[in-house]
Amino acid sequence: MKKEKEANKELEEELLMFKKEVMEQHEKGFLKAIKQAGFFTDCLDIGLFDPFKDVKDGQLLDEEEIAAREDNDSEEEDKANV
């Protein structure tokens, strides 16, 4: 019985963690939409909005490209600190 209670508690904690993660992802998506809205205010073409893109350094970029640039920047910083 004690093991079952511990297992239930662990599952509840894991579920809570997943719920928080989902909420964080929703919030990130909302914030991305807000940034994109600001980026497109001149043309207001809703068809240009893309949930897989984000505004970085004044440019609308794919998330993968942003991640690659950030990885590259991080590597350059590491080399500079050597």
N, C-alpha and C positions, 0 to 999 in steps of 0.2 A: 504494500500500500504506500509506503514511504517513497519507494522508487517511482511509482506512478505519479505522485504529487510533484516530485522533483522534475519528472519528464514533462508534466503539464506546465509547470512554471517555466521551464526552458522554452517550451513551444510558445507560450504566451509572450515571453520576452522576444523571441524571434519574430513572431507576428507583429508585435509593436515596432520592432526595428524595420520590418518591411513596410509597414504603414507609413512610418516617418520618411523612408526613402521615396515612396511613391509621392508623398506630399511635396518633398523637396524637388522631385523631377517636374511635378506640375507647376510649382512656383518658378523654377528655372525657365520652363516653357513660356509661362506668362510674361516673365521679364524679357525674354527674347522677343516676344511679340510686341511688347511696348517699344523696345529699341528699334525693331523693324518699322513700326508705325512712324516713329520719329525720323527714320531714314527716308521713308517714302512719302513724307507729308507733301512734297511738291507735286507728285504725280497721282497719288491716291489710287493706284491700280492694285486692288486687293489680290489679283491673280499673281502678283509678284511675291506675296508672303510665302515663306517656306519654313516649316518647322524644323528642318534639318540644316538651316543656315543661321548665322548670328552676325551681328555687327561687331567688327574688331578693327580698331584703328581707322574708323571712318569708312570701312569697306564691308559689303555684305559678302560673307565667305561661307563655304561649306564647313561644318563642324570638324570634319577630318582635316581640312587644310589648316584650320585654326590650331588644332591639336599638334599637327606636324610643325607648324611655325613655333609654337610654344616649346615643343621638344627641342627644336633646333636652337632656340634662344637659350634654353636651359643648358644644353651641351656647350654652347659658346661661353656662357657664364662660368661653367665648370672649368673649361680650358683656360679662361682668363684668371681664374683664382688659383691655378696651379703654380 
